[in-house]
Amino acid sequence: MLISVVPRERKYISQRFLDQKHKEFLELKQGQMIAIEYEREFIRLSKYAREYVSTEEIMCKRFVDALNEDIKLLVGILELKEFIVLVERACKAKDLSKEKKKVDSEAKDSRKRSMSNLYQSSLKKFRDSFNRSNASVGHSHRDRKRQHSSFKAPAISIACVGSAKPNRLE
């Protein structure tokens, strides 16, 4: 059986084709599409599913339901009932969402850099401190060797001790 979708036009479309487009409309999600692309696809497919978009308010609700979560959160709370206004807000929300992600990413990178710099600075201070303490320990150890070697007592042989004659005082 052939059915005309647009009454004034002389186009006739098979029921199978209509069922396929009807299904596509019901399964339509924004996914990777930008808001404008999603709107175009939504409008195109809604022609085949008029019963699901019988009023502009219902059309708006269905449009919002298939938006990506980040945009849906921003636009859904507005409860807009005018489709054109809704699409404009969705586009603006996507731009704001992109901007927020960019700012968050830059802030995260900045924190990473500052933490890395802080770590590098702390590591350098630790190394410098460690090297100074080892250097001072090394110097004092060497100094002690020098002190011990310069103040050596003269060695006395045992043979000399036994042969020494005591001096008598007369």
ChimeraX commands (.cxc) that place a marker at each C-alpha (Angstrom):
marker #1 position 0.00,0.00,0.00 radius 0.5
marker #1 position 1.31,3.47,-0.83 radius 0.5
marker #1 position 0.69,6.48,1.41 radius 0.5
marker #1 position 1.25,10.16,0.78 radius 0.5
marker #1 position 3.21,11.86,3.55 radius 0.5
marker #1 position 2.66,15.35,2.23 radius 0.5
marker #1 position -0.95,15.65,0.96 radius 0.5
marker #1 position -0.34,18.38,-1.66 radius 0.5
marker #1 position 2.61,16.64,-3.23 radius 0.5
marker #1 position 2.18,13.66,-5.47 radius 0.5
marker #1 position 4.82,11.58,-3.66 radius 0.5
marker #1 position 3.82,8.16,-2.51 radius 0.5
marker #1 position 5.97,6.21,-0.09 radius 0.5
marker #1 position 5.78,2.56,0.92 radius 0.5
marker #1 position 4.65,1.60,4.41 radius 0.5
marker #1 position 7.95,-0.21,4.92 radius 0.5
marker #1 position 9.89,3.03,4.30 radius 0.5
marker #1 position 7.57,4.93,6.67 radius 0.5
marker #1 position 8.03,2.30,9.37 radius 0.5
marker #1 position 11.80,2.52,8.98 radius 0.5
marker #1 position 11.81,6.34,9.30 radius 0.5
marker #1 position 9.37,6.14,12.20 radius 0.5
marker #1 position 11.77,3.79,13.99 radius 0.5
marker #1 position 14.75,6.07,13.21 radius 0.5
marker #1 position 12.89,9.00,14.75 radius 0.5
marker #1 position 12.07,7.06,17.92 radius 0.5
marker #1 position 15.70,5.93,18.27 radius 0.5
marker #1 position 17.22,9.32,17.39 radius 0.5
marker #1 position 19.77,10.63,19.90 radius 0.5
marker #1 position 22.11,13.58,19.58 radius 0.5
marker #1 position 25.20,11.45,20.06 radius 0.5
marker #1 position 28.20,12.96,18.26 radius 0.5
marker #1 position 26.11,15.46,16.27 radius 0.5
marker #1 position 26.31,19.14,17.06 radius 0.5
marker #1 position 23.02,20.69,18.17 radius 0.5
marker #1 position 22.22,22.13,14.72 radius 0.5
marker #1 position 22.79,18.77,12.99 radius 0.5
marker #1 position 20.65,17.06,15.59 radius 0.5
marker #1 position 17.87,19.63,15.06 radius 0.5
marker #1 position 17.92,19.09,11.27 radius 0.5
marker #1 position 17.75,15.33,11.66 radius 0.5
marker #1 position 15.01,15.65,14.28 radius 0.5
marker #1 position 12.90,17.86,11.98 radius 0.5
marker #1 position 13.50,15.62,8.96 radius 0.5
marker #1 position 12.50,12.43,10.78 radius 0.5
marker #1 position 9.62,14.01,12.71 radius 0.5
marker #1 position 7.71,14.24,9.43 radius 0.5
marker #1 position 7.39,10.46,9.56 radius 0.5
marker #1 position 6.25,10.35,13.19 radius 0.5
marker #1 position 3.65,13.11,13.47 radius 0.5
marker #1 position 1.77,11.33,16.24 radius 0.5
marker #1 position 4.86,11.72,18.49 radius 0.5
marker #1 position 5.16,15.46,17.86 radius 0.5
marker #1 position 1.51,16.46,17.70 radius 0.5
marker #1 position 2.09,19.74,19.58 radius 0.5
marker #1 position 5.08,22.03,19.83 radius 0.5
marker #1 position 5.31,21.33,23.56 radius 0.5
marker #1 position 5.51,17.57,22.97 radius 0.5
marker #1 position 8.03,18.18,20.20 radius 0.5
marker #1 position 10.21,20.19,22.62 radius 0.5
marker #1 position 10.05,17.46,25.26 radius 0.5
marker #1 position 11.05,14.75,22.79 radius 0.5
marker #1 position 13.89,16.95,21.47 radius 0.5
marker #1 position 15.25,17.54,24.99 radius 0.5
marker #1 position 14.95,13.86,25.93 radius 0.5
marker #1 position 17.34,12.86,23.14 radius 0.5
marker #1 position 19.95,15.57,23.82 radius 0.5
marker #1 position 23.33,14.68,25.31 radius 0.5
marker #1 position 23.31,14.72,29.11 radius 0.5
marker #1 position 25.43,17.86,29.55 radius 0.5
marker #1 position 23.13,19.91,27.31 radius 0.5
marker #1 position 19.98,18.24,28.63 radius 0.5
marker #1 position 20.87,19.31,32.17 radius 0.5
marker #1 position 21.29,22.93,31.13 radius 0.5
marker #1 position 18.28,23.16,28.80 radius 0.5
marker #1 position 15.86,20.73,30.43 radius 0.5
marker #1 position 15.34,22.84,33.54 radius 0.5
marker #1 position 14.12,25.74,31.39 radius 0.5
marker #1 position 11.01,23.78,30.31 radius 0.5
marker #1 position 10.81,25.68,27.03 radius 0.5
marker #1 position 7.71,25.18,24.93 radius 0.5
marker #1 position 8.85,26.97,21.76 radius 0.5
marker #1 position 10.96,24.76,19.53 radius 0.5
marker #1 position 13.01,27.56,17.93 radius 0.5
marker #1 position 13.91,29.03,21.34 radius 0.5
marker #1 position 14.76,25.55,22.61 radius 0.5
marker #1 position 17.16,24.91,19.72 radius 0.5
marker #1 position 18.86,28.28,20.28 radius 0.5
marker #1 position 19.31,27.53,23.99 radius 0.5
marker #1 position 20.64,24.06,23.18 radius 0.5
marker #1 position 23.26,25.58,20.87 radius 0.5
marker #1 position 24.21,28.14,23.51 radius 0.5
marker #1 position 24.35,25.44,26.20 radius 0.5
marker #1 position 26.69,23.35,24.05 radius 0.5
marker #1 position 28.98,26.36,23.57 radius 0.5
marker #1 position 28.96,27.01,27.32 radius 0.5
marker #1 position 29.64,23.36,28.01 radius 0.5
marker #1 position 32.63,23.39,25.63 radius 0.5
marker #1 position 33.94,26.57,27.26 radius 0.5
marker #1 position 33.57,25.06,30.74 radius 0.5
marker #1 position 35.41,21.89,29.68 radius 0.5
marker #1 position 38.19,24.03,28.21 radius 0.5
marker #1 position 38.51,26.11,31.40 radius 0.5
marker #1 position 38.42,22.96,33.55 radius 0.5
marker #1 position 41.09,21.34,31.39 radius 0.5
marker #1 position 43.31,24.43,31.56 radius 0.5
marker #1 position 42.86,24.62,35.33 radius 0.5
marker #1 position 43.72,20.93,35.64 radius 0.5
marker #1 position 46.84,21.39,33.49 radius 0.5
marker #1 position 47.79,24.43,35.56 radius 0.5
marker #1 position 47.42,22.45,38.79 radius 0.5
marker #1 position 49.49,19.64,37.32 radius 0.5
marker #1 position 52.23,22.09,36.34 radius 0.5
marker #1 position 52.24,23.79,39.74 radius 0.5
marker #1 position 52.29,20.43,41.53 radius 0.5
marker #1 position 55.09,19.29,39.25 radius 0.5
marker #1 position 57.01,22.52,39.89 radius 0.5
marker #1 position 56.39,22.18,43.62 radius 0.5
marker #1 position 57.60,18.58,43.51 radius 0.5
marker #1 position 60.67,19.54,41.48 radius 0.5
marker #1 position 61.39,22.43,43.86 radius 0.5
marker #1 position 61.02,20.19,46.91 radius 0.5
marker #1 position 63.17,17.52,45.31 radius 0.5
marker #1 position 65.87,20.10,44.51 radius 0.5
marker #1 position 65.79,21.47,48.07 radius 0.5
marker #1 position 66.06,17.94,49.44 radius 0.5
marker #1 position 69.00,17.13,47.15 radius 0.5
marker #1 position 70.76,20.39,48.03 radius 0.5
marker #1 position 70.20,19.79,51.74 radius 0.5
marker #1 position 71.34,16.18,51.43 radius 0.5
marker #1 position 74.47,17.19,49.50 radius 0.5
marker #1 position 75.33,19.94,52.03 radius 0.5
marker #1 position 74.95,17.59,54.99 radius 0.5
marker #1 position 77.05,14.91,53.29 radius 0.5
marker #1 position 79.65,17.49,52.32 radius 0.5
marker #1 position 79.92,18.83,55.88 radius 0.5
marker #1 position 80.10,15.30,57.29 radius 0.5
marker #1 position 82.80,14.48,54.75 radius 0.5
marker #1 position 84.83,17.56,55.69 radius 0.5
marker #1 position 84.63,16.94,59.43 radius 0.5
marker #1 position 85.64,13.31,58.93 radius 0.5
marker #1 position 88.63,14.38,56.86 radius 0.5
marker #1 position 89.47,17.11,59.38 radius 0.5
marker #1 position 89.44,14.54,62.18 radius 0.5
marker #1 position 91.91,12.41,60.24 radius 0.5
marker #1 position 94.16,15.43,59.83 radius 0.5
marker #1 position 93.86,16.30,63.53 radius 0.5
marker #1 position 94.71,12.76,64.54 radius 0.5
marker #1 position 97.66,12.56,62.20 radius 0.5
marker #1 position 99.15,15.93,63.27 radius 0.5
marker #1 position 98.96,15.19,67.01 radius 0.5
marker #1 position 100.48,11.73,67.00 radius 0.5
marker #1 position 102.44,10.87,70.06 radius 0.5
marker #1 position 105.97,9.76,69.43 radius 0.5
marker #1 position 106.27,6.00,69.32 radius 0.5
marker #1 position 108.46,4.50,71.97 radius 0.5
marker #1 position 110.00,1.16,71.41 radius 0.5
marker #1 position 109.82,-1.41,74.17 radius 0.5
marker #1 position 113.54,-1.99,73.86 radius 0.5
marker #1 position 114.21,1.64,74.67 radius 0.5
marker #1 position 112.02,1.55,77.73 radius 0.5
marker #1 position 113.84,-1.34,79.29 radius 0.5
marker #1 position 117.32,0.01,78.64 radius 0.5
marker #1 position 116.73,3.46,79.98 radius 0.5
marker #1 position 118.73,4.13,83.13 radius 0.5
marker #1 position 117.15,6.16,85.81 radius 0.5
marker #1 position 118.91,9.34,86.65 radius 0.5
marker #1 position 120.05,9.50,90.20 radius 0.5
marker #1 position 120.13,12.63,92.06 radius 0.5
marker #1 position 123.04,12.96,94.27 radius 0.5
marker link #1:1,2 radius 0.2
marker link #1:2,3 radius 0.2
marker link #1:3,4 radius 0.2
marker link #1:4,5 radius 0.2
marker link #1:5,6 radius 0.2
marker link #1:6,7 radius 0.2
marker link #1:7,8 radius 0.2
marker link #1:8,9 radius 0.2
marker link #1:9,10 radius 0.2
marker link #1:10,11 radius 0.2
marker link #1:11,12 radius 0.2
marker link #1:12,13 radius 0.2
marker link #1:13,14 radius 0.2
marker link #1:14,15 radius 0.2
marker link #1:15,16 radius 0.2
marker link #1:16,17 radius 0.2
marker link #1:17,18 radius 0.2
marker link #1:18,19 radius 0.2
marker link #1:19,20 radius 0.2
marker link #1:20,21 radius 0.2
marker link #1:21,22 radius 0.2
marker link #1:22,23 radius 0.2
marker link #1:23,24 radius 0.2
marker link #1:24,25 radius 0.2
marker link #1:25,26 radius 0.2
marker link #1:26,27 radius 0.2
marker link #1:27,28 radius 0.2
marker link #1:28,29 radius 0.2
marker link #1:29,30 radius 0.2
marker link #1:30,31 radius 0.2
marker link #1:31,32 radius 0.2
marker link #1:32,33 radius 0.2
marker link #1:33,34 radius 0.2
marker link #1:34,35 radius 0.2
marker link #1:35,36 radius 0.2
marker link #1:36,37 radius 0.2
marker link #1:37,38 radius 0.2
marker link #1:38,39 radius 0.2
marker link #1:39,40 radius 0.2
marker link #1:40,41 radius 0.2
marker link #1:41,42 radius 0.2
marker link #1:42,43 radius 0.2
marker link #1:43,44 radius 0.2
marker link #1:44,45 radius 0.2
marker link #1:45,46 radius 0.2
marker link #1:46,47 radius 0.2
marker link #1:47,48 radius 0.2
marker link #1:48,49 radius 0.2
marker link #1:49,50 radius 0.2
marker link #1:50,51 radius 0.2
marker link #1:51,52 radius 0.2
marker link #1:52,53 radius 0.2
marker link #1:53,54 radius 0.2
marker link #1:54,55 radius 0.2
marker link #1:55,56 radius 0.2
marker link #1:56,57 radius 0.2
marker link #1:57,58 radius 0.2
marker link #1:58,59 radius 0.2
marker link #1:59,60 radius 0.2
marker link #1:60,61 radius 0.2
marker link #1:61,62 radius 0.2
marker link #1:62,63 radius 0.2
marker link #1:63,64 radius 0.2
marker link #1:64,65 radius 0.2
marker link #1:65,66 radius 0.2
marker link #1:66,67 radius 0.2
marker link #1:67,68 radius 0.2
marker link #1:68,69 radius 0.2
marker link #1:69,70 radius 0.2
marker link #1:70,71 radius 0.2
marker link #1:71,72 radius 0.2
marker link #1:72,73 radius 0.2
marker link #1:73,74 radius 0.2
marker link #1:74,75 radius 0.2
marker link #1:75,76 radius 0.2
marker link #1:76,77 radius 0.2
marker link #1:77,78 radius 0.2
marker link #1:78,79 radius 0.2
marker link #1:79,80 radius 0.2
marker link #1:80,81 radius 0.2
marker link #1:81,82 radius 0.2
marker link #1:82,83 radius 0.2
marker link #1:83,84 radius 0.2
marker link #1:84,85 radius 0.2
marker link #1:85,86 radius 0.2
marker link #1:86,87 radius 0.2
marker link #1:87,88 radius 0.2
marker link #1:88,89 radius 0.2
marker link #1:89,90 radius 0.2
marker link #1:90,91 radius 0.2
marker link #1:91,92 radius 0.2
marker link #1:92,93 radius 0.2
marker link #1:93,94 radius 0.2
marker link #1:94,95 radius 0.2
marker link #1:95,96 radius 0.2
marker link #1:96,97 radius 0.2
marker link #1:97,98 radius 0.2
marker link #1:98,99 radius 0.2
marker link #1:99,100 radius 0.2
marker link #1:100,101 radius 0.2
marker link #1:101,102 radius 0.2
marker link #1:102,103 radius 0.2
marker link #1:103,104 radius 0.2
marker link #1:104,105 radius 0.2
marker link #1:105,106 radius 0.2
marker link #1:106,107 radius 0.2
marker link #1:107,108 radius 0.2
marker link #1:108,109 radius 0.2
marker link #1:109,110 radius 0.2
marker link #1:110,111 radius 0.2
marker link #1:111,112 radius 0.2
marker link #1:112,113 radius 0.2
marker link #1:113,114 radius 0.2
marker link #1:114,115 radius 0.2
marker link #1:115,116 radius 0.2
marker link #1:116,117 radius 0.2
marker link #1:117,118 radius 0.2
marker link #1:118,119 radius 0.2
marker link #1:119,120 radius 0.2
marker link #1:120,121 radius 0.2
marker link #1:121,122 radius 0.2
marker link #1:122,123 radius 0.2
marker link #1:123,124 radius 0.2
marker link #1:124,125 radius 0.2
marker link #1:125,126 radius 0.2
marker link #1:126,127 radius 0.2
marker link #1:127,128 radius 0.2
marker link #1:128,129 radius 0.2
marker link #1:129,130 radius 0.2
marker link #1:130,131 radius 0.2
marker link #1:131,132 radius 0.2
marker link #1:132,133 radius 0.2
marker link #1:133,134 radius 0.2
marker link #1:134,135 radius 0.2
marker link #1:135,136 radius 0.2
marker link #1:136,137 radius 0.2
marker link #1:137,138 radius 0.2
marker link #1:138,139 radius 0.2
marker link #1:139,140 radius 0.2
marker link #1:140,141 radius 0.2
marker link #1:141,142 radius 0.2
marker link #1:142,143 radius 0.2
marker link #1:143,144 radius 0.2
marker link #1:144,145 radius 0.2
marker link #1:145,146 radius 0.2
marker link #1:146,147 radius 0.2
marker link #1:147,148 radius 0.2
marker link #1:148,149 radius 0.2
marker link #1:149,150 radius 0.2
marker link #1:150,151 radius 0.2
marker link #1:151,152 radius 0.2
marker link #1:152,153 radius 0.2
marker link #1:153,154 radius 0.2
marker link #1:154,155 radius 0.2
marker link #1:155,156 radius 0.2
marker link #1:156,157 radius 0.2
marker link #1:157,158 radius 0.2
marker link #1:158,159 radius 0.2
marker link #1:159,160 radius 0.2
marker link #1:160,161 radius 0.2
marker link #1:161,162 radius 0.2
marker link #1:162,163 radius 0.2
marker link #1:163,164 radius 0.2
marker link #1:164,165 radius 0.2
marker link #1:165,166 radius 0.2
marker link #1:166,167 radius 0.2
marker link #1:167,168 radius 0.2
marker link #1:168,169 radius 0.2
marker link #1:169,170 radius 0.2
view
